[in-house]
Amino acid sequence: MEIELYASDPFTEKKDELLSRFSSDYRFQKGDEIYVHGSGGRPLKVRLIDVRVHVQEDGRLTAEMLALKL
């Protein structure tokens, strides 16, 4: 599944900045904690607050995940 991970406002659950794009078969759920590794320094730790799975016309699954930076 193709996944886009976004930072989110904790009160409105609106997408903010795109943190990462990746593919995974793991079943993510609200409350999961994820470490996003970027170039250089320490990894960014986030907690999922929403997982939205979409079925595309061609049958592919895609997901948007909203997360709070910790």
OpenMM code with the backbone's topology and positions (N, CA, C; nanometers):
from openmm import Vec3, app, unit

residues = "MET GLU ILE GLU LEU TYR ALA SER ASP PRO PHE THR GLU LYS LYS ASP GLU LEU LEU SER ARG PHE SER SER ASP TYR ARG PHE GLN LYS GLY ASP GLU ILE TYR VAL HIS GLY SER GLY GLY ARG PRO LEU LYS VAL ARG LEU ILE ASP VAL ARG VAL HIS VAL GLN GLU ASP GLY ARG LEU THR ALA GLU MET LEU ALA LEU LYS LEU".split()
positions = [
    Vec3(0.0838, -0.1163, 0.0000),
    Vec3(0.0000, 0.0000, 0.0000),
    Vec3(0.0895, 0.1242, 0.0000),
    Vec3(0.0514, 0.2226, -0.0784),
    Vec3(0.1227, 0.3497, -0.0826),
    Vec3(0.0697, 0.4386, 0.0300),
    Vec3(0.1593, 0.4961, 0.1095),
    Vec3(0.1197, 0.5727, 0.2276),
    Vec3(0.1841, 0.7106, 0.2253),
    Vec3(0.1043, 0.8115, 0.2601),
    Vec3(0.1556, 0.9466, 0.2804),
    Vec3(0.1329, 0.9821, 0.4262),
    Vec3(0.2398, 1.0247, 0.4937),
    Vec3(0.2352, 1.0592, 0.6356),
    Vec3(0.2448, 1.2109, 0.6491),
    Vec3(0.1434, 1.2709, 0.7106),
    Vec3(0.1367, 1.4156, 0.7259),
    Vec3(0.1398, 1.4555, 0.8730),
    Vec3(0.2059, 1.5683, 0.9012),
    Vec3(0.1925, 1.6309, 1.0325),
    Vec3(0.0526, 1.6904, 1.0357),
    Vec3(-0.0057, 1.7012, 1.1552),
    Vec3(-0.1431, 1.7491, 1.1663),
    Vec3(-0.1599, 1.8427, 1.2844),
    Vec3(-0.2577, 1.9292, 1.2725),
    Vec3(-0.3004, 2.0131, 1.3842),
    Vec3(-0.3757, 1.9226, 1.4811),
    Vec3(-0.3452, 1.9255, 1.6110),
    Vec3(-0.4081, 1.8321, 1.7050),
    Vec3(-0.5575, 1.8568, 1.7273),
    Vec3(-0.6066, 1.9763, 1.6975),
    Vec3(-0.7464, 2.0078, 1.7269),
    Vec3(-0.8384, 1.9932, 1.6063),
    Vec3(-0.7879, 2.0223, 1.4863),
    Vec3(-0.8736, 2.0186, 1.3678),
    Vec3(-0.8499, 1.8965, 1.2805),
    Vec3(-0.7433, 1.8231, 1.3051),
    Vec3(-0.7045, 1.7067, 1.2248),
    Vec3(-0.6957, 1.7415, 1.0763),
    Vec3(-0.6353, 1.8561, 1.0464),
    Vec3(-0.6115, 1.8960, 0.9081),
    Vec3(-0.4671, 1.8644, 0.8709),
    Vec3(-0.4474, 1.8217, 0.7442),
    Vec3(-0.3120, 1.7914, 0.6963),
    Vec3(-0.2285, 1.9177, 0.6959),
    Vec3(-0.1033, 1.9033, 0.7375),
    Vec3(-0.0088, 2.0141, 0.7352),
    Vec3(0.1049, 1.9744, 0.6422),
    Vec3(0.2251, 1.9588, 0.6928),
    Vec3(0.3377, 1.9254, 0.6060),
    Vec3(0.3493, 1.7751, 0.5819),
    Vec3(0.3908, 1.7392, 0.4610),
    Vec3(0.4158, 1.5996, 0.4267),
    Vec3(0.5474, 1.5576, 0.4913),
    Vec3(0.5419, 1.4557, 0.5774),
    Vec3(0.6607, 1.4089, 0.6478),
    Vec3(0.7327, 1.2976, 0.5728),
    Vec3(0.6547, 1.2102, 0.5064),
    Vec3(0.7158, 1.0967, 0.4382),
    Vec3(0.6147, 1.0321, 0.3435),
    Vec3(0.6691, 0.9671, 0.2406),
    Vec3(0.5921, 0.8825, 0.1486),
    Vec3(0.6624, 0.7481, 0.1442),
    Vec3(0.5858, 0.6402, 0.1592),
    Vec3(0.6474, 0.5074, 0.1575),
    Vec3(0.5429, 0.4018, 0.1260),
    Vec3(0.5893, 0.2803, 0.1022),
    Vec3(0.5014, 0.1655, 0.0778),
    Vec3(0.5160, 0.0672, 0.1927),
    Vec3(0.4025, 0.0100, 0.2358),
    Vec3(0.4052, -0.0866, 0.3448),
    Vec3(0.2780, -0.1701, 0.3423),
    Vec3(0.2881, -0.2925, 0.3918),
    Vec3(0.1713, -0.3786, 0.4090),
    Vec3(0.1275, -0.3837, 0.5545),
    Vec3(0.2009, -0.3119, 0.6410),
    Vec3(0.1673, -0.3084, 0.7833),
    Vec3(0.0338, -0.2388, 0.8036),
    Vec3(-0.0472, -0.2876, 0.8976),
    Vec3(-0.1770, -0.2275, 0.9279),
    Vec3(-0.1589, -0.1237, 1.0385),
    Vec3(-0.1351, 0.0007, 0.9990),
    Vec3(-0.1178, 0.1087, 1.0950),
    Vec3(-0.2516, 0.1418, 1.1595),
    Vec3(-0.2473, 0.1878, 1.2855),
    Vec3(-0.3697, 0.2269, 1.3531),
    Vec3(-0.3433, 0.3456, 1.4449),
    Vec3(-0.4507, 0.4123, 1.4809),
    Vec3(-0.4431, 0.5284, 1.5685),
    Vec3(-0.3661, 0.4914, 1.6954),
    Vec3(-0.2739, 0.5803, 1.7365),
    Vec3(-0.1948, 0.5560, 1.8566),
    Vec3(-0.0559, 0.5001, 1.8293),
    Vec3(-0.0329, 0.4446, 1.7087),
    Vec3(0.1008, 0.3943, 1.6745),
    Vec3(0.2006, 0.5092, 1.6798),
    Vec3(0.3214, 0.4802, 1.7251),
    Vec3(0.4293, 0.5784, 1.7245),
    Vec3(0.5293, 0.5389, 1.6169),
    Vec3(0.5716, 0.6384, 1.5392),
    Vec3(0.6598, 0.6156, 1.4248),
    Vec3(0.7787, 0.7107, 1.4354),
    Vec3(0.8961, 0.6617, 1.3991),
    Vec3(1.0157, 0.7453, 1.3910),
    Vec3(1.0452, 0.7703, 1.2432),
    Vec3(1.0502, 0.8976, 1.2048),
    Vec3(1.0790, 0.9358, 1.0666),
    Vec3(1.2244, 0.9815, 1.0604),
    Vec3(1.3068, 0.9066, 0.9872),
    Vec3(1.4485, 0.9387, 0.9746),
    Vec3(1.4697, 1.0261, 0.8520),
    Vec3(1.5351, 1.1378, 0.8727),
    Vec3(1.5673, 1.2276, 0.7628),
    Vec3(1.7177, 1.2391, 0.7503),
    Vec3(1.7596, 1.3346, 0.6719),
    Vec3(1.9039, 1.3550, 0.6559),
    Vec3(1.9599, 1.4256, 0.7787),
    Vec3(2.0685, 1.3748, 0.8278),
    Vec3(2.1351, 1.4434, 0.9374),
    Vec3(2.0941, 1.3970, 1.0750),
    Vec3(2.0341, 1.4867, 1.1532),
    Vec3(2.0102, 1.4721, 1.2964),
    Vec3(1.9225, 1.3580, 1.3421),
    Vec3(1.8600, 1.3822, 1.4551),
    Vec3(1.7785, 1.2811, 1.5212),
    Vec3(1.6498, 1.2538, 1.4437),
    Vec3(1.5972, 1.1318, 1.4550),
    Vec3(1.4690, 1.1010, 1.3898),
    Vec3(1.3552, 1.1777, 1.4572),
    Vec3(1.2536, 1.2084, 1.3787),
    Vec3(1.1346, 1.2760, 1.4277),
    Vec3(1.0359, 1.1708, 1.4772),
    Vec3(0.9905, 1.1833, 1.6015),
    Vec3(0.8945, 1.0888, 1.6582),
    Vec3(0.7549, 1.1481, 1.6450),
    Vec3(0.6597, 1.0682, 1.5921),
    Vec3(0.5210, 1.1126, 1.5756),
    Vec3(0.4255, 1.0048, 1.6273),
    Vec3(0.3047, 1.0480, 1.6618),
    Vec3(0.1990, 0.9547, 1.7039),
    Vec3(0.0813, 0.9715, 1.6082),
    Vec3(0.0317, 0.8586, 1.5549),
    Vec3(-0.0795, 0.8641, 1.4604),
    Vec3(-0.2092, 0.9026, 1.5304),
    Vec3(-0.2819, 0.9974, 1.4688),
    Vec3(-0.4128, 1.0367, 1.5218),
    Vec3(-0.5255, 1.0013, 1.4257),
    Vec3(-0.4920, 0.9660, 1.3009),
    Vec3(-0.5954, 0.9281, 1.2041),
    Vec3(-0.5311, 0.8505, 1.0905),
    Vec3(-0.5971, 0.7448, 1.0451),
    Vec3(-0.5527, 0.6663, 0.9305),
    Vec3(-0.6697, 0.6580, 0.8339),
    Vec3(-0.6493, 0.7059, 0.7114),
    Vec3(-0.7554, 0.7070, 0.6098),
    Vec3(-0.7114, 0.6215, 0.4922),
    Vec3(-0.7828, 0.5120, 0.4678),
    Vec3(-0.7493, 0.4203, 0.3586),
    Vec3(-0.8432, 0.4489, 0.2420),
    Vec3(-0.7858, 0.4576, 0.1217),
    Vec3(-0.8624, 0.4864, 0.0005),
    Vec3(-0.8475, 0.3702, -0.0974),
    Vec3(-0.9581, 0.3303, -0.1609),
    Vec3(-0.9544, 0.2311, -0.2677),
    Vec3(-0.9655, 0.3088, -0.3989),
    Vec3(-0.8611, 0.3020, -0.4803),
    Vec3(-0.8583, 0.3746, -0.6068),
    Vec3(-0.9397, 0.2996, -0.7123),
    Vec3(-0.9722, 0.3668, -0.8218),
    Vec3(-1.0522, 0.3055, -0.9295),
    Vec3(-0.9895, 0.1780, -0.9840),
    Vec3(-0.8555, 0.1738, -0.9885),
    Vec3(-0.7878, 0.0554, -1.0419),
    Vec3(-0.7684, -0.0547, -0.9381),
    Vec3(-0.8256, -0.0351, -0.8162),
    Vec3(-0.8188, -0.1368, -0.7118),
    Vec3(-0.7009, -0.1227, -0.6163),
    Vec3(-0.6108, -0.0273, -0.6428),
    Vec3(-0.4971, -0.0058, -0.5528),
    Vec3(-0.5451, 0.0555, -0.4221),
    Vec3(-0.4783, 0.0190, -0.3135),
    Vec3(-0.5043, 0.0814, -0.1846),
    Vec3(-0.3995, 0.1893, -0.1602),
    Vec3(-0.4453, 0.3043, -0.1144),
    Vec3(-0.3553, 0.4114, -0.0720),
    Vec3(-0.4035, 0.4576, 0.0646),
    Vec3(-0.3151, 0.5220, 0.1394),
    Vec3(-0.3538, 0.5680, 0.2728),
    Vec3(-0.2918, 0.7038, 0.3021),
    Vec3(-0.3665, 0.7832, 0.3784),
    Vec3(-0.3172, 0.9080, 0.4357),
    Vec3(-0.3176, 0.8883, 0.5858),
    Vec3(-0.2062, 0.9222, 0.6482),
    Vec3(-0.1990, 0.9122, 0.7940),
    Vec3(-0.1672, 1.0500, 0.8494),
    Vec3(-0.2408, 1.0898, 0.9526),
    Vec3(-0.2177, 1.2158, 1.0187),
    Vec3(-0.1492, 1.1887, 1.1513),
    Vec3(-0.0483, 1.2702, 1.1842),
    Vec3(0.0308, 1.2436, 1.3029),
    Vec3(0.0646, 1.3715, 1.3771),
    Vec3(0.0801, 1.3567, 1.5088),
    Vec3(0.1257, 1.4667, 1.5937),
    Vec3(0.2747, 1.4502, 1.6173),
    Vec3(0.3494, 1.5587, 1.6029),
    Vec3(0.4923, 1.5542, 1.6340),
    Vec3(0.5079, 1.5480, 1.7856),
    Vec3(0.5948, 1.4593, 1.8329),
    Vec3(0.6187, 1.4463, 1.9767),
    Vec3(0.7535, 1.5053, 2.0145),
] * unit.nanometer
topology = app.Topology()
chain = topology.addChain("A")
for resn in residues:
    res = topology.addResidue(resn, chain)
    for name in ("N", "CA", "C"):
        topology.addAtom(name, app.Element.getBySymbol(name[0]), res)
